[in-house]
Protein backbone atom coordinates (compact mmCIF):
# COMPACT_ATOMS: atom_id res chain seq x y z
CA UNK A 1 0.00 0.00 0.00
CA UNK A 2 1.49 3.35 -1.00
CA UNK A 3 1.83 6.25 1.40
CA UNK A 4 -0.97 8.14 -0.35
CA UNK A 5 -3.36 5.23 0.19
CA UNK A 6 -2.53 4.58 3.84
CA UNK A 7 -3.52 6.44 6.95
CA UNK A 8 -0.73 7.02 9.41
CA UNK A 9 -1.79 7.62 12.96
CA UNK A 10 -0.48 7.92 16.48
CA UNK A 11 -1.18 4.85 18.63
CA UNK A 12 -0.73 4.46 22.38
CA UNK A 13 -0.10 0.92 23.55
CA UNK A 14 -0.12 -1.17 26.68
CA UNK A 15 3.53 -1.91 27.41
CA UNK A 16 3.65 -5.54 28.48
CA UNK A 17 6.67 -7.78 28.66
CA UNK A 18 7.31 -7.27 24.91
CA UNK A 19 7.08 -3.45 25.02
CA UNK A 20 4.28 -2.22 22.65
CA UNK A 21 2.10 -5.27 23.10
CA UNK A 22 -1.38 -4.05 22.17
CA UNK A 23 -3.04 -0.74 21.25
CA UNK A 24 -5.18 1.08 23.85
CA UNK A 25 -6.12 4.24 21.92
CA UNK A 26 -5.19 6.09 18.78
CA UNK A 27 -5.38 9.57 17.36
CA UNK A 28 -6.63 10.53 13.90
CA UNK A 29 -5.36 14.07 13.71
CA UNK A 30 -6.90 15.74 16.76
CA UNK A 31 -9.57 13.06 17.21
CA UNK A 32 -8.97 10.49 19.95
CA UNK A 33 -10.47 7.00 19.71
CA UNK A 34 -10.24 4.73 22.75
CA UNK A 35 -10.14 1.03 21.94
CA UNK A 36 -13.05 -0.66 23.68
CA UNK A 37 -12.34 -4.20 22.46
CA UNK A 38 -9.68 -6.05 20.52
CA UNK A 39 -11.79 -8.26 18.26
CA UNK A 40 -8.93 -10.15 16.61
CA UNK A 41 -5.17 -10.03 16.11
CA UNK A 42 -2.75 -11.75 13.79
CA UNK A 43 0.91 -11.70 12.84
CA UNK A 44 2.68 -11.47 9.52
CA UNK A 45 6.46 -11.60 9.07
CA UNK A 46 6.91 -7.81 9.23
CA UNK A 47 3.58 -6.64 10.64
CA UNK A 48 1.19 -7.07 13.55
CA UNK A 49 -2.52 -6.54 12.85
CA UNK A 50 -5.28 -5.66 15.31
CA UNK A 51 -9.00 -5.60 14.52
CA UNK A 52 -10.52 -3.32 17.13
CA UNK A 53 -13.81 -1.68 18.12
CA UNK A 54 -13.41 1.99 18.98
CA UNK A 55 -15.24 4.17 21.47
CA UNK A 56 -17.01 5.75 18.48
CA UNK A 57 -18.60 2.37 17.58
CA UNK A 58 -16.39 1.93 14.53
CA UNK A 59 -14.41 -1.17 13.62
CA UNK A 60 -10.80 -0.62 12.58
CA UNK A 61 -7.89 -2.72 11.41
CA UNK A 62 -4.62 -1.26 12.63
CA UNK A 63 -1.29 -2.45 11.26
CA UNK A 64 2.00 -2.04 13.08
CA UNK A 65 5.02 -2.08 10.77
CA UNK A 66 7.70 -3.63 12.96
CA UNK A 67 10.69 -2.70 10.79
CA UNK A 68 9.69 0.98 10.44
CA UNK A 69 7.97 1.17 13.85
CA UNK A 70 4.90 3.02 12.62
CA UNK A 71 1.17 2.35 12.57
CA UNK A 72 -1.37 2.52 9.76
CA UNK A 73 -5.14 2.19 9.66
CA UNK A 74 -5.83 -0.26 6.85
CA UNK A 75 -9.63 -0.54 7.24
CA UNK A 76 -12.52 1.36 8.83
CA UNK A 77 -16.20 0.44 9.15
CA UNK A 78 -18.49 2.93 10.88
CA UNK A 79 -20.86 0.13 11.92
CA UNK A 80 -23.83 2.28 10.99
CA UNK A 81 -25.01 0.30 7.94
CA UNK A 82 -26.04 -3.30 8.54
CA UNK A 83 -25.34 -4.35 4.97
CA UNK A 84 -21.65 -3.33 5.24
CA UNK A 85 -20.98 -4.16 8.89
CA UNK A 86 -17.85 -6.28 9.30
CA UNK A 87 -18.60 -7.69 12.75
CA UNK A 88 -21.15 -7.56 15.53
Buried (B, 14 or more C-beta within 10 A) or exposed (E): EEEEEBBEBEBBBEEEEEEBEBBBBBEBEEEBBEBEEBBEEEEEEEBBBBBBBBEBEBBBBBBBBBEEEBBBBBEBBEBEEEEEEBEE
